[in-house]
Amino acid sequence: MRQDKVIYLISITVTGKDAEGLPVEAKAYRKVFASKRSVYSQEFYQAAAAQLRPSVVFEVFTREYADEEYLMYESREYKIIRTFGKNEEKLELICSLMPCGA
């Protein structure tokens, strides 16, 4: 598959606390190229049994992934709910669309 889609892997760091003592987070976006595919039906039903809703899979080079928990594609944020190493070079990121305002 061609890696012709641009995604942004999102790193989140806590930069301090606000006046109410809640953590203040900063997001850093890192651009990588990926290939996009649909979720296999078996994978969808297995995830649904665990209360997860996978909606898309992105394949990236293993060396480009640094354990990020989120990514952005076409201005929409996704939670990376699982990763799967296809081989030594490629990794699948199984993602669930984040609800608006999350």
HELIX and SHEET records of a PDB file:
HELIX    1   1 SER A   41  ALA A   49  1                                   9    
HELIX    2   2 THR A   62  GLU A   64  5                                   3    
SHEET    1   A 7 LYS A   5  LYS A  17  0                                        
SHEET    2   A 7 PRO A  23  ARG A  37 -1                                        
SHEET    3   A 7 VAL A  56  PHE A  61 -1                                        
SHEET    4   A 7 LYS A  90  LEU A  97 -1                                        
SHEET    5   A 7 ARG A  76  GLY A  85 -1                                        
SHEET    6   A 7 TYR A  70  TYR A  73 -1                                        
SHEET    7   A 7 LYS A   5  LYS A  17 -1                                        
END                                                                             
